[in-house]
Amino acid sequence: MNIIRRNSLRRGGFAGLRETRLVMSPRIFRGSCESGTSPGIGRFVYLADARFMPLGETRMHAHKEVDVISVMVEGRIQHEGSMEHGQELHADSVQVQRAGGEGFTHNEINPDDSKNRMIQLWVLPETPGEPAGYQMFESKSGERERIYGGSTEQDETFASRTIIEIAEVGAGGKLAQAGRSLVYMTTGVGENDNETIREGDLVESTNFNFTASKDSKLIIVYEE
């Protein structure tokens, strides 16, 4: 098991947000990966823990041939762009945008006079040239929910062998993931293999077995 602690990494950002990058795959960042970051798993290539400044925004920009997953932790985001313009995300909302071969443009805006918090993840699609697409999810209290990946025979999530799930674990509850995985704790505290895991920790492990000591929320990434 390896733990990458957000607060030990460089804090950067652009436009109206400040972020810490915890996953930077050499597949897309090549020689510019920041020290101490994880290379990811499967086609999962990027994770950043970001806070938008009050009334901050990313500004309109484009993506192509990448799937962009945004998990809201605190506050709100107003979404502008070429897909589903006008959507609003709030805490526990998840936005999944597939750029595909046609690509998309977007601007994410904090409409409030206080900072918010969003986790952004990128996954490279397995099939190039797919059409762009958009999905929204609302996490359910006390549940574990898949928000990305799965068979091509279903349409509830974008198909991929790289799986992303979000889970809420109440104090005293347990969460297990067999095999190799990356798990990011967005809130809470608990233990895995007798090591304390806190908000802002990314855990690279085999056979993750977590027990929450406080109510916790986690993002789990693995291959199926």
C-alpha positions, 0 to 999 in steps of 0.5 A: 500500500502507498498513500499519497497525501494531498497536503504534501504536494504542490498547490497550483491552478489556473484561471479562477481555481486552485488545485492539487494534482494527485494523479498525472499519467506519463501517457498524457503528461510525458516528462511534466508529471509532478513529483510525488503524483500517481501514474494512475491505473488502467486508462485513468490518467488524472485526478485533481482536488480543486477549489474555485475561488469566489465567483471563479471560473475555468473559462471556456476551453476544449477537450477531445478524446478524453472523458472528464468526470467532475465530483462536487464535494462542497458548494455549487457549479454552473455549467456552460458549454457545447453539451447540456449548457445551463446545468447546475451541480451541487454537493454530491452531484457528478457530471460526466462528459465524454469528448470523443472524436468530436470534442466539447467545450465547457466553462465551469463557474462558481456562482457564489461568494465563497469557495467551493470544492470539486474533484476532477478525474480524466479517463482515456476512452478505449475506442477513439472517435466515439460521439460526445456524450453527457451524463449526470448522477446524484450520489445516494446517502450510504450507498456505493454507486458506479458513475463510470465504466462497465460493459458495452451492453449497458447504457447507464454509464459510459462503457470502459474497463476502467471503473469509477465508483463513489461510496459513502461509509458511515462511522463504523462501516466498512468498504472493501475492494479486491485487487488493485485499486486507487481510492481517494478520500474526499471527506472523513477518516478511517483505517486501511491495513492499520494505516490512518486514511484521512480526507485528501489521501490517495491510496494505491493498494491491493485488496483495499479494506477500509473501516470508517471512524467518521462518516466518510466519502470515497472515490474508488477506481479499478479495472474490471 
